[in-house]
């Protein structure tokens, strides 16, 4: 498909700039010109829909007046009450078609209930007002906050479904000739006139993008029909006029007296409430999707929930007045934004022009063939379909999304809005589940790239490092439902290799689990255990951990889960390769390689320190220079104390030294240290005692300093490895 040039209906200025900033742009049109371009779409669209909607009342009042006042007054009121830059208010296709369905339902009940035309209009108005009350509640409940979760296939499908419904509606109506003449020769003439309007408007729009193409096409075709006399009396009125000649008439105000409301509710209440709910949902969706477009493409930020509430109040009043409520008109707003930008004057011009059309319409509307208005509705319906849905390139590159969009659109056109709403929800559910499943694995580390912050002596650390490829870590993300968890379990089983003996599922990015997902988790853990693979879940929230059951091993965070796997790896080490107990070697890793006499002399200078559970050893910023070695228990190094307020940097166990940086450089402490869980026993070596010992044993002192340097190098390497893992 060839690329079409930018036009007011297809490419706003921001998009034109993105396509090529070096191309010269046309000067912006005036607000009046942009308004006339929008009116060119509004007049045939609103009048055509208005005539169809009010058709049941044709014998009681002027159809021209009913259609024109509904096209002008609600938009004028909204523009005056809640003006928005670049946003045009007008009757939209969804609201007008559903208003027609409500009015037809009320008119169908008129004979049995003895309702007059004005009472029928009151019943329809009450139903439409109820719809906008529903819309107001959707704004109160902040539906806009949920609109971003709708897949593009659903939003495109709804837009295309509305457009296809308009096109099919004109086909069923014989392009204005009436359903009774669908297979009559008149339908062919009407179709010819309608397609002439479509073709001429499309050509004018391509040639002169800022020209009111649709209005010009309607005028040209209507004038041509009048000149050749195809709808004159001699030709047998082949082309049906939009309305018969009439005099000026004002709006038809509803009659609220004498209506048997209880009987009406009992017989038709369910149908009317369903139509009201559908109007609220679909119109709200259209408003929210367009507000997202305003923010993303035009930078016009607005609280969409507030817009829903404000439009609902005015819409309910217009419905009670017997008018088709106006709403945010995406198609007309795009024209104004493309031509005049975020102008406040253009929407006001549009509202003023539409008021003039309503005041003068009785004098000229009967000269317009219904086929011309049908052509305008066909073109508006085709333009309602998102451009990408016609693109073969898009269909090839995004086949699934393209097919889902057309599925929702066809269901809307064939089965109506309720069916499309169900189809859209089904498609949205499957799209979200598929997207969640495809992205559930944020990172997969199968080669032991991650290590815990537990520091160990060189021999133990070397044993673990060579065998960490037995540990597989899967970092999860997103809401965990049954389908997502099933996909996760399948991927874990496929990715595991025979060498893996430990599996850790990091759930720190999973906000919630449902019960079916936890059932899948239990099944996965059981299957892995049967294969000889130990599994654990890190950062599983307490509620989910309780429902997961005792057979699912859970840890507070990934660091502790990694420490669990490392302990399992150390358990494989032969007894003869394990280090001596720390109680028998008070110097731990700092005393490796020391002669016996020098070691005993240094041990004599050590002081024993008992640390109670949650006891503090030193704080960040302390200036002491003591070196400490863990005799028993564990010491946590954290950024703040108590530990739950800060980040755990490392954990040292028996035989491990800490505080070496201050001991070597004399700088202040850079972390806090304390017994995070149980009690601990330490030995403390002051720098003054070490210096006194070093004067007696200068050679062994160099060995201790070398051991401390190696300790620092290993810890720096571990820190670098952890930082790299975080950045990945």
N, C-alpha and C positions, 0 to 999 in steps of 0.2 A: 504494500500500500504506500503510495507516495505521501510524502510529508506535506501537510497542508500549511498555508501561511497563517501567521498569527491573526487572530480576530478577537473582537470584543467578547465573544462567547467562549473562546477557547484558550486564550493566553493573556493573563494579566501582566502588567508591566514588569513585576518582579521576575516572572518566568521568562519574559523576553530578554531581560538582562542576563539571566542565567544561561540562556542559549547562546548568547554572544555579546559580551559587553562592548565590543568594538563597533557594533553596528549602530548607525544613527537611529535615534528614536523619533517618532513623530511628535509634534507638539501636543500637549494635552488638550482635549476638547473642553469646551465650556460646560458648565453644569447644566445649562439649558439643553445643549446638544445631546449630552449623555442622557438626560431625562427623556428627551424625545425618542432616543433609541430604545430606552427601556419601555416607554409607552407603546412603541411599535409592537412589542411582544405582549404587553399587558392587555391592550384593547381586544385583539382577536381572541387571545387566550381566555381572559376573564369573561368576556361577553359570551363566547361560545360555551364555556363551562356553565355560566349563569343561566343561559337559555336551556341547557340540558337539565340543570338542577331544578329550575322552577317550572319545568314543563307541565307537571300535574296541576299547576295553578293557572294555566293559560286561559281558561274560560272566565276567571274571576278578576284578573288584573292584567295590566300591560306587561308582557314578558320583557320588553325592552327596558322598562323602568326597573323591574325587579333585578335584571342582570346588571344594568349600569350602576344603580345605586350600591349594590353589593360590591361592584368593582371599585367604587370610588370612596365611599364613606368610611369603611373600616380602616383602609390604608391611611386615609387622611387623619383619622383620630389617633392611630398608632404613631404616625409621624409627628403629630403635635405633642403627644403625651410622652413618648419614649424615643426621641430622635437619636439616631445612630449615624455616624459618619460612614457614607458609602452604602448603607443598608437600606434597601427598598422594601416597603411593606405592601403586600398585595395578596389577593386570594390565591392560594396555592392549589396545585392539582389534587393533592391528597385530600385537603380539607373540602374542596369543592365536590369531588366525587363522593366522598363519604356524606357530605351534606345532602347530595342528591339521593343517596341510599336512605338516609334518615327521613327525608321528605316523602320519598316514595312509600316507605313503610307506614308513615303517619297517614298519608293519603289513602293507602289501601285499607286502613281501619276507619276511614271517615264515613263510609256508607253504613257500616254496622253501628257506629256510635253517633251518627247524625252530626258530624262536625262540618262546619263551614270552612272555606278556604283560609280565612284569617285564623280560625282555631287550629287548623292543620299546621299553619305556620307557627303558631304558638307552641304546639307539641314538638315540632322540629327544633324550634329555638331553645326550648327547655332541654332537649337532648344534647344539642350542641353546647349549651352552657355547661351541662354536666361534663361533657368531654373536656372542656377547658378547665373545669374544676379539677378533674383528674390530672390534667397537665400541670396545674399549679402544685398539686401534691407531689408530682414527679420532680418539680423544681425544688420543693421544700426538702424532699428526700435526697437531693443532690444526685440526680440521675446523671448529670454531666460528668461527675467524677468517675462514673462507670463506663461512659461512652468510649473512652480510649481503649477499652478491652475488646471492642467490636472489631473483627477482622475486616480488612478492606474488601474482601469478597462479598461480605454481607451488606456493607454500606453501598457498594457499587450495585449489588443486586437489587436493593430496595429502590435506588434511583432509577435503574433501568426498568424495573417492574412498573413503576409509576408511568414512565414514558410509554412502555408497550401497552399498558392499559388504555392510555389515551388513543394510541393508534388503533388498537382493536375496537375500541368503542366507536370510533368513526367508521370503521369498516362495517360493524354490525348495524350502524345507523344509516348505511348507504351513503356515507359522506354528506349527510344532511338531507337526503331524500326521504329518510324515515325507514324504520325496520320493515314496514309492509312492502316497500318498493325495493327490497334488497336484490331481488332477481329481476327487477324491471329494467326497461331501457333507460329510465331516468337515472338509475345508479351509475351507469356508464358516463353520462354527461356530468354528473356530480363528481365522479372520480376524476374525470378529465380536468374539470375546473380546479379541484382540490390539488391535484398533482401539478397543475400549472402554477398555482400559488407557491407550492413547495419548491419547484424548480426555479421559478423566478426569484423568490426570496433568497434561496441558496446562492444563486448566481450573483445577485446584487450584493450580498454580504461578502462574497469572495472578492468581488471587484472593488467595492467601496465599503470597507469594514465599518465605517462610522455612519453609514447611511441607514435610516430606519427601513431595512429591507423588507421585513414581513408586512408592515403597514403599507409600504409602497406596492408590494406585490398584490395585496388584497385590493387596494384601490385600482390598480391597473387591470386586474382580471375582472373586477366588478364593472368597471367602465367599458371594458371590451365586451362583456356579456350584454350590457345595456345597448351598445352600439349595434351589435349584430342582431339584437332582438331575440336571442335564444331563450330568454325567460319572459318575453312579452306575451300578451294574450293570444297573438296569432300563432305562436309556437306552442301554445298549450301549457305555458308556465313550466317549461322543462326544468329550469333551475328554480328551486324553491327559495323565496326570500327569507332572510333570517327571521323577520317578524312582519306582521301586516302593518300597514300605515296606521299610525295612532297619534294622538295628541300628547302634549306634555303631561306627565304624571309623576307624583312623588312616590316615596317608598310606601309599601303596603305594611301597615303596622299590625302586629298580631292582636288577636282577641283572646284575652285570658279568662273570660267569663264563661260559665256554663259547660266546662270541659269535664267529663266523667273520669277524673284521674285514676281512681281506684280500679275501675273496669279496664281502663287502658293499660295500667301497669300489670294487671292479672293476665291480660291477653297478649300484650306485645312488649311488656317491660324487659324481658330477657333479651329480645332482639335489639331493642333500642339501647340498652346499657352496653351490650357487646359492641355495637357500632360506636358508641361514645368512647369506650375504652380503646378500641382500635384507632379511632381518630387521635386520641391523646398520645398513644404510644408511637404511631407512625409519624405524626407531626412533630412530636418532641425529638424523635430520632433525626428527622430531617433538619431541625433547627440546630441540634447539637453537632451534627456532622459538619454543617456549614460554618458554625462558629469555630470549629477546629481549623477549617480552611482559612477563615479570616485571620486567625492567629498565626498559622504557619506560613501562609503565602503573602499576607498583606500586613502583618504586624499589628493588627487591630485587636488588642486584648480586651476581653470583656468577661465578666462572670456569666457563663452560660446558664447557670441555675437561676440567677437573677433575671436574665432575659426571658427564661421560661415563665417565671412567676409574673413578670410585668405583662407579657403578651397574653397570658392566660386571663388576667383580669379584664383587659380590654376585649379579648375574644369572647368571653362569657357575656359581657354587656351587648356586644354586637349580635350574638346569637339570640339573646332575649329580645332584641329589636327586630328579629326576622331577617337579618342580613347574613351573608356568608362571611365568617370572620376572616380577617387578613392575618398574615403571618410573615415571618422573615422569608422573602422570596429570593432563593439562591440564584436563579437564572437572571432576574432583573438586576440584582445586586452585582453580579459578575460583570454585567455590561457597564454599569456605572463605575465600578472600580477600575475596569480596564480602560475606560475613556477619560474619566475625570479624577481618578484616584480617590483618596479618602475625603471626599467632599461632603459637607453637610448641606450644601445648597441643592445638589442634584436630587436627593430624595424629596425635598420640599417642592421642587419644580415638578417632579413626577406626581406627587399628590395633588398639586394644583391643576395640572393638565387633566388628570383623571376626573377631577370635579367638573371641569369644563366639558369633558366628554359626556358625563352623566346629565348635565343640564341641557345639552344640545342633541343628545342621541336620538330622541324621538323624531327629529326632523330628517335624519339621514340614515338611520340603521336599516330601515326597510328597503333601501336601495342596494344593500349588500346581500348577495346570495349566501344562503346557508353553507353552500359548498366552499365558499371562500373562507368562512370561519372554520369549517372542517379542515381545510388545508392548513390553516394556521395552527390548529390543534395537533395535526399530524406532524408538522415541522417542530412544534414545541415538544411533542413526545419523543421524536427522534433526537432532538438536542438534549433531552433529559438523560438519555443513555450516556454514561461516561465515555469519553472519546477512546480510552484505551480498550474498551470492550469491543470496538470495531477493528482494532489493530491486529493484523495477522502476526506481526512480529511479537506482540505481547502474548498472543495465544500460544505461540511456539515456545517462548521463553518462560512463561508462567502458566503452563497448561492447567494445573490443578486449580489455581486461583481463578483463572478465566472461566473454567467449567463450573466452579461453584457459584460465581457471579451470575452466569446465565441460568443456572438451576433455580436460584432464588428469584430471578427476574421472570422466568417462565411460569413458575408456580404463582407468583403475584398476578401475572396477566391472566392465567387460566382459572386459578382457584380463589383469587381475591386476596385481600390483605391479611386475613386470618391465616390462610394457608401459608402465605409468604412469611408471616411472623413465626409460625412454627418451623418452617423450613430454614429460616434465618437463624433461629435459635439452635436448631440441630447442627447446621453448618458451623455456626460460631463455636458450639461446644466441641465438635470434632476438630476444628482448626486449632482451638486453644489447647486441646489435649495433645494433638499431634505436635504443635510447637513446643509445648512443655516437655513432651517425651523426647523430642529431638535435641533439646537443650538441657535435659536433666543432668547430664554429665558435664560439669563445667571444666574439670580437669581430671585426667587419668594419669596416674604415676605408677608405672609397673616395675621400675628399675631401682627402687629404693632411694629416690631423690630427696625424700623428706626424712628428717631425723628429729627426735625430741630435744627438748632443752635440758634434758638430764645429762650432766657432765660426768664422764667416767675416766678412769685411768687409762693410760696409753694402750696397755695390753687388751683391756676390755673393749676400748673404742675400736681398736684395729680388728678384733674378732667380729664385732657387730658390722663395721663398715663393709667387710668382705661378703657379708651375708644379708645385707638389707634388701637385695633384689628378690628376697623371698616374701617381701611385704608389698602388697598392692593397695594403693590409696585412691579412692574414688570420691572426688568432691562433687556434691550434689547441689542443685539449686531449683527453686520454684516450688509451687504447691504440689504436694505428693498425693495424687489420687490413685484409684485402682489401676487405670490404664497406664498412667505414668510409671507407677511402681512396677507393673508387669514388664514394661519396656526396660526399666532399669535392671530388673533381675535378669532379663534375657541378655542384656549387654554385659553385665558382670560375668555371667557364665561364659559368654563367648570370648571375652578379653583375657580371662585368667589363663595362665600358663602352668604347665606341670610343676615348675619350680616353686610356685607360690604356696606358702603355708599360713600366711596371715592376710586377712582382708579387713580394711578399715573403710567404712562409709562415713565421710565427713558431712554431717547434716546441718552445719552451722548456717547455711544459706537457705534452709527449708523452713518457711514460716509456719507451715501446718501440715499435719498428716490426717487423712481420714481413716476410718476403721478398716476399710478394705485394703488400703495401702499398707497398713501395719500387718494385715494378714499375709500379704505378699512378702513383706520383710521377714516375718517369722518363717515362711516357707523357704526363702532364700538362705537364711542362717542355717536351717535344718539341713538343706541340701549340701551346703558347703561343709558342714560338720561331717556328713556322711562321706564326703570326699577327702577328709582329713585336713580340711582348711578351717582354721579358727577365724571367726568373724566378729567384728565389734562395730558399734555405731557411736560416733563422736558427736557431741553437742545435740543430742536428742532431747527435746524439751521434756520436762518432768511428767507432764500429762501423757504425752505419747509414749514415754518410757514405761509408765505404769500400765498402759493398755497393751504395749508390745509384749509384756510377759517376762518372766524371769529367765527364759531361755535366750533372750536377746541381750547380749553383753553391751552395756552402755557406759560411756565415759563423759565427763563434763565437757571436755574439749579434745581437739585433735592431738595436742601435745601429750596429754595423759594416755591417749590411745596408742600413740607411737611408743611411749615409754613401756606400755604393756607388751607390745610386740618385741621391743628390744630385750625386755626381761626374758621373754620366751626364747629368743635367739641365744642369749647368754646361758640359758639352762641347757643348751646342747653342748656346751664346752666341757671337755674332759676334766676330771677333778684335779689332775696334776698340773693343768694350765691355769687354774684359778688362783687369784692372789691370796696372800695370807690375810687372816682376819685383821681388821683395822685395830682391834683392841691389843693385838700383839705387835703392831707396827705403828706407833703413835705418829711418826713422821709422814706416813703414807707416801704419796707419790713424790713429795719433796725430798725424801731421804733415800731415793733409789740410787744405788751405786756408792753410798757412803761407807767408809771403813767402820768397823764395829766400835772402836774407841771414840772416834769422832761423833758417831751417831749417839752413843750413850751420853757423851758430854753435852750434845745439843738437847737431848731429851730431858736432861736434868734442868735445863733452863725453861722448859715448857710449863705453862700453868693450865690446869684443868678448869673448864667452864661448863656448868650445867644450864641448859636452856629449856624452860618449861614449854608445853604446847602453846603455839602462837606467841612465843616469847621473841623479843627483839634482840638482835646482836649489834647491829649498827644502823644508822640512818644515812640517807643521801646528804652529803655535805659535811659529815663528821671528819675530823682531822687526825684521828689516831692512825698509826702506821703499822698496826699489828697484823701478822700473818696468822690465819686460822686454818686448822685441819679438822675435818669431821672424824670423830672417834666412833660415834654411833648415831643413828637417826638420819634425818635429812634436813638440809637448809635450803630455803628458797631465796633466790635473788630477784627482787621485784623493783619496779619503778617507784612505787609508793607503798606505804605501810598504813593499815593492814593490807594484805595481798589482794583482797577483793576490790580494792580501789585502784589498783594499778595493773600493769602488764608483767606477767612472769617472764623473766629473762633467762633464768637457768635454775636447775636444781642440782645440788651436789650431795653425794652420799658418803658413806664410810671410806676413809683413806684419801678423800679429795680435799685439796686446799682451795681457799678463796680469800679475797682481799689482797691478792698479790700486786695489783696495780698501785695501791697506796703504799704497800710495803717497799716496792722498787723505786717509785718516783717521788714519794712524799706528797702527792696530790691528794685533795679531799676525796672522800668516797663518792662514787658516781651512781650508787644504787643502795637499796635497803636490803638487809639480810635478816632472816629470822626463821624460826621453826614453824612451818606452815601447818603441819598436821600434828604428829606426836612429839614427844620430848626429844631432845638431842643433846649429845655430849661432845664438847669440842676441846681442843688444846690450842693455846694461844702462845705465839712467839712474838715478842716485841722487837722492834728494829734495833734498839739499844743492846738487848741481850744477844741478838744475832751478830752485831758488830763486835762485841766483846769476844764471842766464841770464834769469829772469823780471824781475829788476831792470833789466836792459838792454833787454828787449823785453816790456814789460807788455802791449801789445795782442796780439801773437802768443801770449803765455802764456795769455791768456783763451781763445784759439782752441783751444789744446791741452787746457785744462781742459774746454771745451765738448765736444771730441771724446771725452774720457774719460767725461764724463757720458752721452753718447749710447751709448758702448760699454756702460756699466753698465746703461742702460735696456734696450737690446736683449737683454743677457744675462739680466736679470731677467724680461723677457717670455718668453724661451725657457724659463727655469726654470719659470715659471708654466704654460706650455703643456705641458711634460713632466709636471709634477705633476698637472695635470688629466687627462692621458691615463692616468696610473697609477691615479688614483682611479676612473676610469671602468671 
